[in-house]
């Protein structure tokens, strides 16, 4: 059954019988669990055309495999226009949800694998590319959510995958036959894993020849035997269980992460897209990272739009909208947000065709985009807290506003401008609290720092890609130095 609206998406997840632990207990129904449901709601927005005039064009694309209309989240980019529309789509959805909507990783992983498997087949006569195209056709036809599982738990960070005392610190092949492979290990920080139908596994780093067992990429259904999900915690996450939407800050939407355990999981041969091919791991990691680093120039910018709106709104409610330093701070927030957006669009506009028929972003500009994202959202959040004031972290609870003994005091003493109900001021302050120190901060701030690689990863790529000798020649020519 093709999933083409939010309700069908919710129903498809309810049918997945997965092994999920949440807060120390088995969670049979993740869809309706109050901590997880906001995350699922965010993903559901990717199935909702909405009422934005541009949404139809951005959310859908024409499959180069079938010619059918498909979700852009399952599309293989065919030109620079696709790469730019990807960023515009992500900004649109960030504006809707003010959080991570969790389908970018799968889209970026499939696009990275598309070119790498083609090159692998061309070099060595394997059939990985055909397998991947068959899989992509299936994902497109059913419109599935794919979680891209890259990050291994890594154990002792001073040791390579093959040198760990426990080989399971990096996911690896433990058995293989003509029917398929068996894998063991874990993937960490998996945003959207509990909202996904499929798990797409790719290596986390370049591998050596002695580490061929770690050079593996594959996809399995989320309910495959041997897979266990352990949901992660977020700041203030249990507020969602208190039946107090005011305190939740963003009661409708959120994100959720999980640790995925692979305990001797069998992967059929047709679902294996790379195995024992260490020489292709580095380029796969680099391309996935570049695609995903571009994504942050869209999704985090969309969330930033909401943050800027919150800054203007709270200043209106508190009577500070015309104060010059407040206007300057909101202008700076806009400047930072649009700078990230520029980088996301630019690396798409300068993309180039790959030998497999897809399109690759400009890798240098993609890394520049993400390095900006590791800084600018934190400054946007700081400015927002500055404008909002200390009440962001000292507000009473929703129950205090509902208590007839305390509500009149709160109504009187927490009021801002006369034209605005007190509760409206509190609602936007609770949202700001959520986005800067609560659950929302996990998706907006921590994810901006570490998602798609920490800042040092981008610095390393930038230093590799820039031709400093050429820049030195430019300076010597202008300065008339032989």
Number of C-alpha atoms within 10 A of each C-alpha: 8 13 17 18 14 19 12 15 25 19 12 17 19 15 10 17 13 23 17 22 18 18 11 9 9 14 18 16 16 22 22 14 15 17 21 24 24 23 26 29 21 27 28 22 18 24 18 16 18 14 8 8 9 13 16 15 12 20 23 19 21 15 21 15 13 11 9 12 14 20 23 24 26 28 26 26 26 18 18 21 14 20 26 23 21 28 23 25 25 28 24 22 26 24 20 18 23 29 30 28 28 29 24 24 27 26 25 26 25 23 23 26 24 27 23 24 24 21 19 19 14 14 9 8 10 15 17 26 22 16 16 23 17 15 17 22 18 13 21 23 19 16 22 23 28 29 27 28 27 25 22 22 18 21 16 13 9 9 11 17 28 20 12 16 11 12 17 23 20 25 28 28 22 17 14 15 9 7 10 14 22 17 22 21 20 24 25 18 21 24 27 27 26 27 30 25 20 20 22 21 22 29 26 26 21 19 22 18 13 12 17 18 22 30 26 24 23 23 22 20 16 25 18 18 15 15 20 20 24 22 23 17 16 17 13 14 20 15 19 23 12 13 14 14 16 21 24 28 24 25 18 16 24 28 28 28 24 22 24 24 18 22 16 18 20 21 19 17 16 17 19 20 27 24 20 19 18 21 15 20 26 16 16 25 20 17 22 25 27 28 28 24 29 34 31 30 30 31 30 30 33 27 28 28 21 18 27 21 15 19 28 19 19 24 24 16 22 17 13 18 18 10 10 9 12 20 17 11 18 22 13 16 25 18 14 20 26 17 17 26 25 15 23 33 27 21 28 28 17 15 22 16 15 16 13 14 15 18 24 25 28 19 23 17 24 29 30 21 27 33 24 21 31 22 15 24 27 18 15 25 23 14 19 27 21 14 22 24 14 11 14 19 14 9 16 13 14 19 15 15 17 11 10 10 10 13 14 13 13 17 15 10 9 14 19 21 14 10 8 13 14 18 17 15 20 27 19 21 27 23 22 26 26 24 25 23 17 21 26 29 23 24 26 25 24 15 20 26 22 16 23 24 19 16 19 11 15 24 15 11 17 18 11 11 13 11 10 11 9 10 11 10 13 12 12 12 11 8 9 8 8 6
